[in-house]
Amino acid sequence: MRRGWVVRITLVAPAVNAALRQVRFDDAPPDAAGLRRASAAAAALPHHDMAFTAPSERCRGTAAALGLDAAVTPELGDLDVGRWRGRSLDEVGQEAPEEVAGWLSDPAAAPHGGETLLELVERIGVWLEARREDPAPAAPARGTCREDPAPPAPARGARLLAVVEPAVVRAALVHALGLPTPTFWRLDVAPLTATELSGRAGRWNLRCGHPLAGSAP
């Protein structure tokens, strides 16, 4: 890391939708109420030099409602749950309770055939550490509905903002704070909350998640 370099990353959880309320492994845009709250929270976003969004419909829709011109970033995608996609946790639990129990207790387990928790934490950790070295991705796709050339990389004191799924926020915290991986399941991330990380000299500091003004029901 460059001497004196500090990068500040704000992770914003997306607006709510039916899948989130039902604990369903699915991707869908925010519902009408979620979009209204995101639009109301736009003015409360912290200052940032660059914005990113995960590729999910929920994150891209939230980023648009927040008025962000965000780079769609596949590396920030949600946990891949393989064949459980489209199903609720209750449905899977009733059909295969031992698989769910193993998944919740073993970070190396992937009974759904997708990504393990360890792999998610590693993937998000790689993205975070790369931002400490260079805040700009190599060739981001700019905007939620269009693509245009990437802007110059910010200089020292870069402030980045990313709209990402709750699982990605949890994985980022596990990596940044060096937490035991099972702690992932004990971290609650509410919709439209901001979690702030600042990184320099081989360490990350945390400002815990807080609601964006105007996003409350």
C-alpha positions in Angstrom: 0.0 0.0 0.0 1.2 3.5 -0.8 2.4 5.4 2.3 -0.4 7.6 3.6 -3.1 6.1 1.3 -6.5 5.9 2.9 -9.6 4.5 1.2 -13.1 4.8 2.7 -15.8 2.4 1.5 -19.4 2.7 2.3 -21.5 -0.4 1.8 -25.2 0.3 1.3 -27.7 -2.6 1.7 -30.5 -2.6 -1.0 -34.1 -1.6 -0.5 -36.5 -4.3 0.6 -38.6 -6.6 -1.7 -40.8 -9.6 -1.3 -37.9 -12.1 -1.6 -36.1 -10.4 1.2 -39.1 -10.4 3.4 -39.7 -14.1 2.7 -36.0 -15.1 3.1 -36.2 -16.4 -0.4 -33.0 -17.1 -2.5 -34.2 -15.0 -5.4 -33.4 -11.8 -7.3 -36.1 -9.2 -8.0 -36.3 -5.4 -8.1 -37.1 -3.5 -5.0 -40.9 -3.2 -4.4 -42.7 0.2 -4.6 -42.3 0.9 -1.0 -38.6 0.1 -1.1 -38.0 2.4 -4.1 -39.8 5.3 -2.4 -37.6 4.9 0.7 -34.5 4.7 -1.4 -35.4 7.8 -3.3 -36.1 9.6 0.0 -32.6 8.5 1.3 -30.7 9.7 -1.8 -29.8 13.1 -0.3 -28.4 11.4 2.8 -25.7 9.4 0.9 -22.2 10.2 2.0 -19.9 12.0 -0.3 -18.1 9.6 -2.7 -15.7 9.7 -5.6 -16.9 6.5 -7.3 -20.0 4.3 -6.9 -20.4 0.5 -7.6 -23.4 -1.8 -7.6 -23.7 -5.6 -7.4 -25.3 -7.0 -10.6 -28.6 -8.1 -8.9 -31.8 -6.5 -9.9 -32.4 -5.4 -6.3 -29.0 -3.7 -6.0 -29.2 -2.1 -9.5 -32.7 -0.9 -8.8 -31.7 0.6 -5.5 -28.7 2.3 -7.0 -30.9 3.9 -9.6 -33.4 5.0 -7.0 -30.6 6.5 -5.0 -29.5 8.5 -8.1 -26.2 6.8 -8.4 -24.2 6.4 -11.7 -22.8 3.1 -10.4 -20.3 0.7 -12.0 -21.9 -2.8 -12.2 -19.4 -5.0 -10.5 -19.8 -8.8 -10.8 -17.2 -9.4 -8.1 -19.7 -7.9 -5.6 -22.4 -10.4 -6.5 -24.5 -12.2 -3.8 -23.6 -15.6 -2.4 -24.3 -18.2 -5.1 -26.7 -20.7 -3.6 -26.8 -23.0 -6.7 -30.0 -25.1 -6.9 -31.6 -23.4 -4.0 -32.1 -20.3 -6.1 -35.7 -19.3 -6.3 -36.7 -21.2 -3.2 -37.2 -20.0 0.4 -35.1 -21.1 3.4 -38.2 -22.6 5.0 -38.9 -24.7 1.8 -35.4 -26.0 1.7 -35.4 -26.6 5.4 -38.5 -28.7 5.3 -37.2 -30.8 2.4 -33.5 -31.1 3.4 -33.1 -30.1 7.1 -29.7 -31.8 7.4 -28.3 -30.0 4.4 -29.5 -26.6 5.8 -28.1 -27.4 9.3 -24.7 -28.3 7.8 -24.7 -25.2 5.6 -25.4 -23.0 8.7 -22.7 -24.7 10.8 -19.9 -25.4 8.4 -18.4 -22.4 6.4 -16.9 -24.9 3.9 -20.2 -26.6 3.1 -22.1 -26.0 -0.1 -25.0 -28.5 -0.2 -26.7 -26.4 -2.8 -23.9 -26.9 -5.2 -23.0 -23.2 -5.3 -20.5 -21.1 -3.4 -19.3 -21.8 0.1 -19.2 -19.2 2.8 -15.4 -19.3 2.9 -15.4 -18.7 -0.9 -17.7 -15.7 -0.5 -15.5 -14.1 2.2 -12.4 -14.7 0.1 -14.0 -13.2 -3.0 -15.1 -10.0 -1.2 -11.8 -9.8 0.7 -9.9 -9.8 -2.6 -12.1 -6.9 -3.9 -11.6 -4.9 -0.7 -7.8 -5.4 -0.7 -7.6 -4.4 -4.3 -9.4 -1.2 -3.5 -6.8 -0.3 -0.9 -4.2 -0.5 -3.6 -6.2 1.0 -6.4 -9.8 2.3 -5.9 -10.8 2.0 -9.5 -11.6 -1.4 -11.1 -9.8 -2.2 -14.3 -12.7 -1.7 -16.7 -16.0 -1.1 -14.9 -19.4 -0.9 -16.7 -20.7 2.5 -15.8 -24.3 3.2 -14.9 -27.2 0.9 -14.3 -28.6 1.3 -17.8 -25.7 2.3 -19.9 -21.9 2.0 -20.3 -19.4 4.7 -20.8 -15.7 5.2 -20.1 -14.4 4.9 -16.6 -13.4 8.1 -14.9 -9.8 8.6 -13.6 -9.0 6.8 -10.4 -9.4 8.9 -7.3 -6.3 10.0 -5.5 -5.5 9.7 -1.8 -8.4 9.7 0.6 -10.6 8.0 -2.0 -14.3 7.6 -0.9 -16.1 4.7 -2.6 -19.7 3.6 -2.3 -21.2 0.2 -3.2 -24.7 -1.0 -3.2 -24.5 -4.7 -2.2 -26.6 -7.6 -0.8 -26.6 -8.1 2.9 -24.5 -11.3 2.6 -21.8 -9.2 0.9 -21.8 -6.7 3.7 -21.4 -9.5 6.2 -18.6 -11.1 4.3 -16.8 -7.8 4.1 -17.0 -7.3 7.8 -15.7 -10.9 8.5 -12.7 -10.2 6.3 -12.0 -6.7 7.3 -12.1 -7.4 11.1 -10.6 -10.8 10.9 -13.6 -12.4 12.5 -14.2 -16.2 12.7 -16.2 -17.1 9.6 -19.2 -18.5 11.5 -19.7 -14.9 12.9 -21.2 -14.2 9.4 -24.6 -15.6 10.6 -24.7 -13.3 13.7 -24.4 -10.1 11.7 -27.7 -8.4 10.9 -27.8 -6.0 8.0 -31.1 -4.0 7.6 -32.3 -2.6 4.2 -30.9 0.8 3.3 -28.3 1.0 6.0 -24.7 2.1 5.4 -21.7 0.3 6.8 -18.4 2.2 6.5 -14.9 0.8 6.3 -11.7 2.7 6.2 -8.5 1.0 5.2 -4.8 1.9 5.5 -1.5 0.4 6.5 -2.7 -3.2 6.5 -5.8 -2.7 8.6 -9.5 -1.8 8.3 -11.6 0.2 10.8 -15.4 -0.1 11.0 -18.2 2.4 11.5 -21.2 0.1 12.1 -24.3 0.2 9.9 -26.7 3.1 10.3 -29.9 3.9 8.4 -29.8 6.5 5.7 -31.9 9.5 6.7 -35.3 9.3 5.0 -35.3 5.6 4.5 -37.3 4.7 7.6 -40.9 3.5 7.0 
